[in-house]
């Protein structure tokens, strides 16, 4: 493992894109690469997933050149989960290979497309150690955690998503932006019980618990759900930015949150103006209006008054 921590590494910014399988990480990397390129940033994508085949984007560094999941599964007779854990341990043990590859792109903005196995970010240490080493190489990174937006339509799944997001934030130890991906499909599996800002800002979860209690299956787990909601609210760390990769305004909101989190917007790599500085300083003030615009675009309104919706609940 490379232990170089000297000051010879130039300052570089980027995103580590994480999240469950199928949450849209590779699509996000492709869309963000194209979006940033149009903005004038020199972007490279690093594929950190040894199981990622048929990449949609132009890949500058591919971890498959070092290790692949298929080779590990065949050679060590491991299943896909155990094989992926071994692959990331192997990458951690060979960080000098990664360092040499990254040094070829010292003047670029980086997108790290990471594996989708949840335990890599909740309690397994190899990926966390890789991120820590990147920080020692003078990378300023933001973890972009993608979650399917349609989980909002199911209160039980949404509480589960909140627990996973909180655990990931505490374990990874990077500036963090949680993203509700595929906003155009948010109501594919059911209607939202509340306005979108209830989910993006993670408001009073007791309302969700009451909604869950109406389900006979979850009624017996009310006490457990109550404790889980209490943990989430006690930390008060989780919030979400809605995203549809095909929507320019949506991409701008995510990029603004990411640039603020890793400090890119305060750097001297791009010419800044007063509006850019003010948007970073007081961007939270406009979050409600932004979320309201997303809701109007993707969430079907019922046409009922607030008191009527409350009676339905």
C-alpha positions as CSV (number, residue, x, y, z in Angstrom):
1,X,0.0,0.0,0.0
2,X,1.3,3.4,-0.9
3,X,2.0,5.6,2.1
4,X,3.0,8.8,0.3
5,X,1.6,11.8,2.1
6,X,4.0,14.5,0.9
7,X,3.1,17.9,-0.4
8,X,4.0,17.1,-4.0
9,X,0.4,16.3,-4.9
10,X,-1.5,19.2,-6.5
11,X,-4.9,20.2,-5.1
12,X,-7.7,18.3,-6.9
13,X,-11.4,18.3,-6.4
14,X,-14.0,15.6,-7.1
15,X,-16.9,13.4,-6.2
16,X,-17.1,9.9,-5.0
17,X,-20.5,8.5,-6.3
18,X,-21.9,5.9,-4.0
19,X,-25.3,4.2,-3.4
20,X,-27.2,0.9,-3.6
21,X,-27.2,-1.2,-6.8
22,X,-29.4,0.3,-9.5
23,X,-29.6,3.7,-8.0
24,X,-28.1,5.3,-11.1
25,X,-24.5,5.9,-10.2
26,X,-23.1,5.1,-13.6
27,X,-25.8,7.2,-15.4
28,X,-25.1,10.0,-12.9
29,X,-21.3,9.9,-13.8
30,X,-22.1,10.0,-17.5
31,X,-24.5,12.9,-17.1
32,X,-22.3,14.9,-14.7
33,X,-19.3,14.3,-17.0
34,X,-21.1,15.8,-19.9
35,X,-22.6,18.6,-17.8
36,X,-19.3,19.7,-16.4
37,X,-17.6,19.5,-19.7
38,X,-20.2,21.9,-21.1
39,X,-19.4,24.2,-18.2
40,X,-15.7,24.2,-19.2
41,X,-14.3,21.9,-16.5
42,X,-11.8,19.3,-17.5
43,X,-13.3,16.1,-16.1
44,X,-12.1,12.5,-15.8
45,X,-14.2,9.5,-14.6
46,X,-12.5,6.8,-12.5
47,X,-14.3,3.5,-12.5
48,X,-13.8,2.0,-9.0
49,X,-16.3,-0.8,-9.5
50,X,-14.6,-4.1,-10.5
51,X,-18.0,-5.5,-11.5
52,X,-18.9,-2.6,-13.8
53,X,-19.1,-3.8,-17.4
54,X,-20.2,-1.9,-20.5
55,X,-19.4,1.6,-19.2
56,X,-21.5,4.4,-20.7
57,X,-18.9,7.1,-20.2
58,X,-15.3,7.7,-21.3
59,X,-13.2,6.1,-18.5
60,X,-9.7,7.6,-17.8
61,X,-8.9,5.1,-15.0
62,X,-10.5,1.7,-14.8
63,X,-10.0,-0.5,-11.7
64,X,-10.7,-3.5,-13.9
65,X,-7.2,-3.2,-15.2
66,X,-6.1,-4.1,-11.7
67,X,-8.8,-6.6,-10.6
68,X,-12.1,-7.8,-11.8
69,X,-15.0,-9.4,-9.9
70,X,-15.3,-12.3,-12.4
71,X,-11.6,-13.3,-12.0
72,X,-11.9,-13.2,-8.2
73,X,-15.0,-15.2,-8.1
74,X,-13.5,-17.8,-10.4
75,X,-10.1,-17.9,-8.9
76,X,-11.1,-17.9,-5.2
77,X,-14.5,-19.6,-5.5
78,X,-16.3,-16.7,-3.9
79,X,-19.8,-15.4,-4.4
80,X,-20.5,-11.9,-5.8
81,X,-20.7,-10.2,-2.3
82,X,-17.6,-11.8,-0.9
83,X,-15.8,-11.3,-4.2
84,X,-16.5,-7.6,-4.2
85,X,-15.2,-7.2,-0.7
86,X,-12.0,-9.0,-1.7
87,X,-11.6,-6.8,-4.7
88,X,-11.8,-3.6,-2.6
89,X,-9.4,-5.0,-0.1
90,X,-7.1,-5.8,-3.0
91,X,-7.4,-2.2,-4.3
92,X,-6.5,-0.9,-0.8
93,X,-3.4,-3.1,-0.8
94,X,-2.3,-1.7,-4.2
95,X,-3.0,2.0,-3.9
96,X,0.4,2.7,-5.4
97,X,-1.1,1.5,-8.8
98,X,-4.0,3.9,-8.3
99,X,-1.8,6.8,-7.4
100,X,0.3,6.4,-10.5
101,X,-2.8,6.4,-12.7
102,X,-4.3,9.5,-11.0
103,X,-1.1,11.4,-11.3
104,X,-1.5,11.4,-15.1
105,X,-4.6,13.7,-14.7
106,X,-3.3,16.3,-12.1
107,X,-5.2,19.2,-13.6
108,X,-8.7,17.6,-13.8
109,X,-11.9,17.3,-11.8
110,X,-12.6,13.7,-10.7
111,X,-15.7,11.6,-10.6
112,X,-15.2,8.2,-8.8
113,X,-17.8,5.7,-9.8
114,X,-17.9,3.3,-6.8
115,X,-19.4,-0.2,-6.3
116,X,-23.0,-0.5,-5.2
117,X,-22.6,-2.9,-2.2
118,X,-24.1,-1.2,0.8
119,X,-21.9,-2.8,3.4
120,X,-18.8,-1.2,1.8
121,X,-20.0,2.2,3.1
122,X,-21.7,1.2,6.4
123,X,-19.2,-0.9,8.2
124,X,-16.5,-2.4,6.0
125,X,-13.2,-0.4,6.1
126,X,-11.5,-0.8,2.8
127,X,-13.4,1.8,0.8
128,X,-13.2,4.2,3.8
129,X,-9.4,3.7,3.9
130,X,-9.2,4.4,0.1
131,X,-11.1,7.6,0.5
132,X,-8.8,8.6,3.4
133,X,-5.7,8.0,1.3
134,X,-7.2,10.1,-1.5
135,X,-7.5,12.9,1.0
136,X,-3.8,12.5,1.9
137,X,-3.0,12.8,-1.8
138,X,-4.6,16.3,-1.6
139,X,-8.0,15.4,-3.0
140,X,-11.0,17.4,-1.8
141,X,-13.9,15.1,-2.2
142,X,-17.7,15.1,-1.7
143,X,-19.5,11.8,-1.2
144,X,-22.6,11.9,-3.5
145,X,-25.0,9.2,-2.1
146,X,-27.7,8.3,-4.6
147,X,-31.0,6.7,-3.5
148,X,-34.0,5.8,-5.7
149,X,-36.6,8.5,-5.2
150,X,-39.6,6.1,-5.4
151,X,-38.7,4.8,-1.9
152,X,-40.4,8.0,-0.7
153,X,-43.7,6.5,-1.7
154,X,-43.3,3.7,0.9
155,X,-42.8,4.9,4.5
156,X,-41.1,1.8,5.7
157,X,-38.6,1.9,2.8
158,X,-38.0,5.6,3.4
159,X,-37.1,5.0,7.0
160,X,-34.8,2.3,5.9
161,X,-33.2,4.6,3.4
162,X,-32.7,7.2,6.1
163,X,-30.9,4.7,8.4
164,X,-28.6,3.6,5.5
165,X,-27.8,7.2,4.6
166,X,-27.1,8.2,8.2
167,X,-24.9,5.1,8.7
168,X,-23.0,5.9,5.5
169,X,-22.4,9.5,6.4
170,X,-21.0,8.6,9.8
171,X,-18.8,5.8,8.4
172,X,-17.4,7.3,5.3
173,X,-16.4,10.6,7.0
174,X,-16.5,12.8,3.9
175,X,-18.6,16.0,3.1
176,X,-21.8,14.4,2.1
177,X,-24.7,15.2,-0.4
178,X,-27.6,12.7,-0.3
179,X,-29.5,12.7,-3.7
180,X,-32.9,11.4,-4.5
181,X,-32.3,10.1,-8.1
182,X,-34.7,9.3,-10.9
183,X,-37.2,12.0,-9.8
184,X,-39.2,11.5,-13.0
185,X,-40.1,8.0,-11.6
186,X,-40.8,9.1,-8.0
187,X,-44.5,8.1,-8.1
188,X,-44.0,5.0,-10.2
189,X,-44.9,2.6,-7.3
190,X,-47.3,4.8,-5.4
191,X,-48.4,8.3,-4.4
192,X,-46.5,10.4,-1.9
193,X,-48.2,10.8,1.5
194,X,-46.7,14.3,1.9
195,X,-45.2,17.1,-0.1
196,X,-41.8,16.6,-1.5
197,X,-40.1,18.9,1.0
198,X,-41.2,16.6,3.8
199,X,-38.8,14.0,2.3
200,X,-36.0,16.2,1.1
201,X,-35.7,18.0,4.5
202,X,-36.6,14.9,6.6
203,X,-39.2,16.7,8.7
204,X,-41.1,15.3,11.7
205,X,-41.0,11.6,11.2
206,X,-43.8,11.0,13.7
207,X,-46.2,11.6,10.8
208,X,-44.6,8.8,8.9
209,X,-44.9,6.5,12.0
210,X,-48.6,7.3,12.2
211,X,-48.9,6.4,8.5
212,X,-47.0,3.1,9.1
213,X,-49.3,2.2,12.1
214,X,-52.2,2.0,9.7
215,X,-50.6,-1.0,8.1
216,X,-51.4,-4.2,10.1
217,X,-48.0,-5.7,9.3
218,X,-46.0,-2.7,10.6
219,X,-48.3,-2.0,13.5
220,X,-46.5,-4.6,15.7
221,X,-43.1,-2.9,14.9
222,X,-44.3,0.5,15.9
223,X,-41.9,0.7,18.9
224,X,-38.9,-0.3,16.8
225,X,-39.8,2.2,14.0
226,X,-40.2,4.9,16.7
227,X,-36.7,4.3,18.0
228,X,-35.2,4.3,14.5
229,X,-36.9,7.6,13.7
230,X,-35.6,9.0,17.0
231,X,-32.1,8.1,16.1
232,X,-32.4,9.7,12.7
233,X,-33.8,12.9,14.2
234,X,-31.4,13.0,17.1
235,X,-28.5,13.2,14.6
236,X,-30.4,15.6,12.4
237,X,-27.8,15.1,9.6
238,X,-29.8,13.6,6.7
239,X,-31.4,15.7,3.9
240,X,-31.8,15.1,0.2
241,X,-31.4,17.0,-3.1
242,X,-33.8,15.8,-5.8
243,X,-32.3,14.9,-9.1
244,X,-33.3,14.0,-12.7
245,X,-30.1,13.6,-14.8
246,X,-32.0,14.8,-17.9
247,X,-33.0,18.1,-16.2
248,X,-30.4,20.9,-16.4
249,X,-31.9,22.8,-13.4
250,X,-31.8,19.7,-11.3
251,X,-28.1,19.0,-12.2
252,X,-27.3,22.6,-11.3
253,X,-28.8,22.2,-7.8
254,X,-26.8,19.0,-7.1
255,X,-23.6,20.5,-8.5
256,X,-24.1,23.6,-6.3
257,X,-24.5,21.5,-3.2
258,X,-21.4,19.4,-4.1
259,X,-19.2,22.4,-4.9
260,X,-20.2,24.0,-1.6
261,X,-19.5,20.8,0.3
262,X,-15.9,20.2,-1.0
263,X,-15.0,23.9,-1.2
264,X,-14.6,24.0,-5.0
265,X,-16.8,27.1,-5.3
266,X,-14.4,29.0,-2.9
267,X,-11.3,28.0,-4.9
268,X,-9.4,29.8,-7.6
269,X,-9.8,27.2,-10.3
270,X,-12.6,29.1,-12.0
271,X,-13.3,32.8,-12.3
272,X,-16.0,33.6,-9.8
273,X,-18.5,36.4,-9.6
274,X,-20.6,37.8,-6.8
275,X,-23.7,35.8,-7.7
276,X,-21.7,32.5,-7.4
277,X,-20.4,33.4,-4.0
278,X,-23.8,34.5,-2.8
279,X,-25.5,31.4,-4.0
280,X,-23.0,29.3,-2.0
281,X,-23.4,31.4,1.1
282,X,-27.2,31.6,1.2
283,X,-28.1,28.8,-1.1
284,X,-30.2,27.1,1.7
285,X,-32.6,30.0,1.6
286,X,-33.7,29.0,-1.9
287,X,-33.9,25.3,-1.2
288,X,-37.6,25.4,-0.5
289,X,-38.4,27.2,-3.8
290,X,-36.2,24.7,-5.6
291,X,-37.9,21.7,-4.1
292,X,-41.3,23.3,-4.8
293,X,-40.4,23.6,-8.5
294,X,-39.3,19.9,-8.6
295,X,-42.6,18.8,-7.0
296,X,-44.6,20.8,-9.5
297,X,-42.7,19.1,-12.3
298,X,-42.7,15.4,-11.2
299,X,-45.3,14.9,-8.4
300,X,-49.0,14.7,-9.4
301,X,-51.2,17.0,-7.3
302,X,-54.4,15.7,-5.9
303,X,-56.3,19.0,-6.1
304,X,-57.6,18.5,-2.5
305,X,-57.3,21.1,0.3
306,X,-54.9,20.4,3.1
307,X,-57.6,19.5,5.6
308,X,-59.0,16.9,3.1
309,X,-55.6,15.3,2.6
310,X,-55.2,15.1,6.4
311,X,-58.6,13.4,6.7
312,X,-57.4,10.9,4.0
313,X,-54.3,10.1,6.1
